[in-house]
Amino acid sequence: MDPLELVRLPPLMARTSGRPEIVIGVIDGRVAPDHPAFAARAVRELGPATDTGRCRRTDVCCAHGTAVAGILVADGGVAPRCTLLSRPLFADRPADGGPATCLSGVRTGELARALTEIVDAGAHVVNLSMAQPAPSGIRDHALEEALDHAAARGVILVVAAGNQGRLGSSVLTDHPWVVPVTAYDRAGHPMPQSNLGRSVGRNGVGAPGDRVPGPVTDGRPLVLSGTSAAAPFVTGTVALLRSAFPRATPAAVRYALTHGPGRRGSVTPPLLDAWSAYTALHDGGCMRGTRPQRPCL
């Protein structure tokens, strides 16, 4: 099945393609600034650039960031009229000469700074398609404060659950405001490599993660699989809902997103249902001029 159809995005995308004032934050590898997929798109970069020019296929961090951004705002993406704000965190050629940092996991102090910066720069929703930091049993005060800061500002955080096939949670996926995302295949079945856990099952959703094409690089599309590919579908849905219902609170949008798909299992979240989230907000009065009913309050 087509990935968009799998999570019932087409009817929502027919209502809105997003609004430029809705800012999607992406913390990832650099988004190639001159890629044709982003021609005439509102794509901005926050902070110092780690690489220059267009991604090469061998530049894994830049290609990954560009692919995630493409699922979100490129032509044919989920929310092409929204503004994308890239905050590069990973580098293909680190200053210390080591391996590409997108292959070596998250440095939580750097992630905390990046998250605070992108929230303060005006993001409404932030996509984190990255390896998980330390397990939830290990305290990371800086990252916890950054997550709390995003929650206080009403910035919805969408986080890939990870692809190690583990049972458990991380500092990111354990936070109550975060929406963890697992990967589903094209038949609508959970993919076995997705990390699962109580907080993932309770607060998260699943999304397409099976051979998702990104923008063409060096003549071929970069195809992503796993939770990194799944997270942008959820992030894009949040951006469309924020565009369609500007009066809805972030908490209402998050509630509609996570409570629309149906009953929850113990550790595996249900598949995203974008249209159910839209109808929940619509029926809650978010489009009317009168005082809205719940969940719009």
C-alpha positions in Angstrom: 0.0 0.0 0.0 1.1 3.6 -0.6 2.7 5.0 2.6 0.3 8.0 2.6 -2.7 5.8 2.1 -1.6 3.6 4.9 -2.0 6.3 7.5 -5.0 8.1 5.8 -3.1 11.2 4.9 -4.5 12.0 1.5 -7.9 13.4 2.7 -6.1 15.6 5.2 -3.6 16.7 2.5 -6.6 17.6 0.3 -7.8 20.0 3.0 -4.4 21.7 3.4 -0.9 21.5 2.2 0.3 23.5 5.3 0.9 27.2 6.0 4.2 29.0 5.8 3.8 30.3 9.3 3.8 26.8 10.7 7.5 25.9 11.2 8.7 22.3 11.1 12.0 21.9 13.0 14.4 19.1 11.9 17.4 18.1 14.0 19.4 15.8 11.8 22.2 15.8 9.2 22.4 19.0 7.1 19.7 19.5 4.5 21.4 20.1 1.2 20.6 23.8 0.5 20.7 23.6 -3.3 18.8 20.4 -3.8 16.1 20.8 -6.6 13.5 19.1 -4.4 13.4 22.3 -2.3 13.2 24.8 -5.1 10.7 27.5 -4.2 10.3 25.8 -0.8 10.7 27.7 2.5 13.8 25.9 3.9 16.0 27.7 6.5 19.1 26.6 8.4 19.8 27.4 12.0 23.3 27.6 13.3 26.7 27.1 11.6 26.8 24.9 8.5 28.7 21.7 8.9 29.1 21.0 5.1 28.5 23.0 2.0 26.8 22.4 -1.3 24.7 19.4 -2.4 24.8 16.0 -0.7 26.8 13.2 -2.3 25.5 9.7 -1.9 28.5 8.9 0.2 27.7 11.8 2.6 25.4 9.7 4.9 24.5 12.4 7.4 23.7 15.0 4.8 21.8 12.5 2.6 19.8 11.4 5.7 18.8 14.9 6.7 17.9 15.8 3.1 15.7 12.6 2.8 13.9 13.4 6.1 13.3 17.0 4.9 12.1 15.7 1.6 9.4 13.5 3.1 8.2 16.6 5.0 8.3 19.5 2.6 9.6 18.6 -0.9 7.2 18.4 -3.9 5.0 15.5 -3.0 5.9 15.7 0.6 3.4 15.6 3.5 3.4 19.4 4.3 5.0 21.2 1.3 3.8 24.7 2.2 5.1 24.7 5.7 8.4 26.3 6.5 11.3 23.9 7.3 13.9 24.9 9.9 17.0 22.7 9.8 19.3 22.6 12.8 22.2 20.4 11.7 23.5 18.2 14.5 25.4 15.5 12.6 28.4 15.9 10.3 29.9 13.7 7.6 33.3 15.2 8.1 33.8 16.0 11.8 36.5 18.4 12.8 38.3 15.7 14.8 38.6 13.5 11.7 36.4 10.8 13.2 33.6 8.9 11.6 30.3 10.5 10.5 28.6 11.5 13.7 25.2 10.3 12.5 26.6 6.7 12.7 27.9 7.0 16.3 24.8 8.0 18.3 23.5 11.1 20.0 25.7 13.3 22.2 23.0 14.4 24.6 24.6 17.7 25.6 24.7 18.7 21.9 21.2 17.5 21.4 19.9 19.5 24.4 21.5 22.7 22.9 20.1 22.0 19.5 16.6 21.3 20.8 16.6 24.5 22.9 17.8 26.5 20.0 15.2 25.2 17.5 12.4 25.7 20.0 13.5 29.3 20.7 13.8 29.9 17.0 10.0 29.3 16.6 9.5 25.7 15.6 5.9 24.4 16.2 6.9 20.7 15.8 10.3 19.1 15.8 11.4 15.9 14.1 14.1 13.8 15.6 15.0 10.8 13.3 18.2 9.7 15.1 19.8 7.0 17.2 18.6 7.0 20.8 20.6 8.5 23.6 21.2 6.8 27.0 18.5 4.5 28.4 15.8 6.1 30.5 17.3 4.9 33.8 20.3 7.2 33.3 19.5 10.8 34.2 20.5 13.5 31.8 19.5 16.8 33.3 20.4 19.0 30.4 18.3 16.9 27.9 15.4 16.6 30.4 15.4 20.4 30.8 15.4 20.9 27.0 12.5 18.5 26.7 10.6 20.3 29.5 11.3 23.6 27.8 9.8 22.3 24.5 6.7 21.1 26.4 6.3 24.4 28.2 6.4 26.2 24.8 3.9 23.8 23.3 6.3 22.5 20.7 5.3 18.9 19.8 8.3 16.6 19.7 8.2 13.6 17.3 11.0 11.0 18.0 12.0 7.9 16.1 11.8 5.0 18.5 15.0 3.4 17.1 15.8 0.3 15.0 17.6 -2.0 17.4 14.6 -4.3 18.0 14.9 -3.7 21.8 12.3 -3.6 24.5 12.7 -0.5 26.7 12.8 3.3 26.4 15.3 6.1 26.3 15.6 9.6 27.8 13.7 10.8 24.7 11.0 8.3 24.3 10.3 8.2 28.1 9.4 11.9 28.3 5.6 12.3 28.6 5.3 15.1 26.0 7.3 13.2 23.3 5.5 11.3 20.6 7.6 8.2 19.9 7.2 6.6 16.4 7.6 3.0 15.4 7.8 1.7 11.8 5.1 -0.3 10.0 5.5 -2.1 6.7 3.4 -1.5 3.6 0.9 -4.2 4.7 0.2 -2.4 7.9 2.2 -4.7 10.2 4.7 -3.5 12.8 8.3 -3.9 11.6 10.3 -6.2 14.0 13.4 -3.9 14.1 11.5 -1.1 15.9 12.2 -0.5 19.5 9.2 -1.0 21.8 8.4 -0.2 25.4 5.7 1.0 27.8 6.2 4.7 27.0 6.3 4.0 23.3 3.1 2.0 23.4 1.4 4.5 25.7 2.3 7.8 24.0 3.4 6.9 20.5 2.1 5.9 17.1 3.3 3.8 14.2 3.9 5.2 10.6 5.2 3.9 7.3 8.8 2.8 7.5 9.2 0.4 4.6 11.3 1.6 1.7 10.2 5.2 1.8 11.7 7.2 -1.1 13.4 10.5 -0.4 14.7 13.2 -2.9 16.9 12.0 -5.7 20.6 12.2 -5.0 23.2 11.5 -7.7 20.5 10.3 -10.0 18.7 7.9 -7.7 16.3 8.4 -4.8 17.6 7.7 -1.4 15.3 5.1 0.1 14.9 5.1 3.9 13.5 2.3 6.0 12.8 2.1 9.8 11.7 4.6 12.3 13.8 7.4 10.8 11.5 7.2 7.8 8.4 6.8 9.8 8.8 9.9 12.1 8.4 12.5 9.3 4.9 11.2 8.4 3.9 11.9 12.0 5.7 15.3 12.1 4.1 16.3 8.8 0.6 15.3 10.1 1.2 17.6 13.1 2.1 20.4 10.8 -1.0 19.9 8.7 -3.2 19.8 11.8 -1.6 23.0 13.2 -2.2 24.6 9.8 -5.9 23.4 9.6 -6.7 24.3 13.2 -4.8 27.4 14.2 -7.1 27.8 17.2 -6.4 24.4 18.6 -3.9 24.1 21.5 -0.8 22.0 21.0 -2.1 19.7 23.7 -5.3 19.2 21.7 -3.4 18.4 18.5 -1.2 15.9 20.3 -4.2 14.3 22.0 -6.1 13.9 18.6 -2.9 12.5 17.0 -2.2 9.9 19.6 -5.8 9.0 20.7 -7.4 8.7 17.3 -5.9 5.4 16.0 -7.8 3.2 18.5 -7.0 0.8 21.4 -3.4 0.4 22.5 -1.4 -2.6 23.3 1.1 -2.9 26.1 4.3 -1.9 24.1 3.3 -1.5 20.5 1.6 1.7 19.5 -1.2 1.7 16.9 -0.8 2.9 13.4 -1.3 6.7 12.8 -4.7 7.7 11.5 -4.3 11.2 10.2 -7.9 11.6 9.1 -9.2 10.5 12.5 -7.1 13.2 14.1 -8.5 15.8 11.7 -12.1 14.8 12.4 -11.5 14.7 16.2 -10.3 18.3 16.1 -13.1 19.3 13.6 -15.8 17.7 15.7 -14.3 19.3 18.8 -15.2 22.7 17.5 -11.8 23.9 16.5 -13.0 25.4 13.2 -16.0 27.2 14.6 -16.2 30.8 15.8 -18.0 29.8 19.0 -16.4 28.6 22.1 -14.8 25.3 21.2 -15.6 22.0 23.0 -13.0 19.6 24.1 -10.4 18.6 22.8 -9.9 22.1 21.4 -9.6 23.7 24.8 
